[in-house]
Amino acid sequence: RRVLVGLLRGDGHQVDEAADGSEAVTAMASAPYDLAIVDLTMPGLNGLEVLRAAHQGASPHPTPVCVLLTAST
């Protein structure tokens, strides 16, 4: 997450980050985003659960999503 955030910010993008899936669902429900990047192996709610929650109405803002699969640590 730190590497991706650093790269995106280095390119001039505004980046919000979530430490886990629950935090991501809360963030996506509170504000519109141009893109959400979720990791299938994120802690708490995994990436699929985040997408499911957003699709089922937890997020009122339609957001394109990029799904990553990283190694869990």
N, C-alpha and C positions, 0 to 999 in steps of 0.2 A: 504494500500500500504506500509506504513512504517513497519508494522509487517512482511509482506512477504519479503520485501527487507532485513530487518534485519536478518531473518531466513536464507535466501539464502546466504547472505554475510557471516554469521556466519559459514556456511558449506563450505566456501571457493570459492563460485561462484562469478564471475564478473557480476555485475548487473548494467544495465542502466535503469533509470526510466523515465517515461513520465507523466507529470501532467495532460494531457488530450489526447483525441483521435487524434487530429491534430498533436500534438507533437510525438505521437506514429507512425503515418503514415510516418512522416518525418524521424524519426530514422530508421524505418524498410527499407526505401528506400535508406538510406545512407550507411548501413553496413550489412553484414550477421550476423545473430544471430542463436545460437543453439536452442533457444526456445523463443517464445513470449507468455507472459501471458497477456490476455486482460480481462477487466471486462465489462460485458454487460451494467453496469450502469455508466461507466466512463463519465466525463463531456465533453462537446463539441461533437465530434463524439463519438457515443457509440461503444461498442465492435464489434457489427455486422457491423457497418459502417467502422470500421478500417479493419476488415477482408475483406469486400467487396472491399475497396480501394486497399488492398494488392493483392487480387485476380485479380483485373482488371488492374494490371500492375504498380501500384504506388510503389510496392516493387519488384525489379528485383531479389531479393534473396529468394529462396524458404525457408520458415521457418515453422517448426512445431509450432502449437499454442495450448495453454491450455486456455480454456474459463472459467471464474469465474462469478458467480452472487453474488454480495455482496449487502448489504443494502445501499441505497444512503443516504447521509447525507446532 
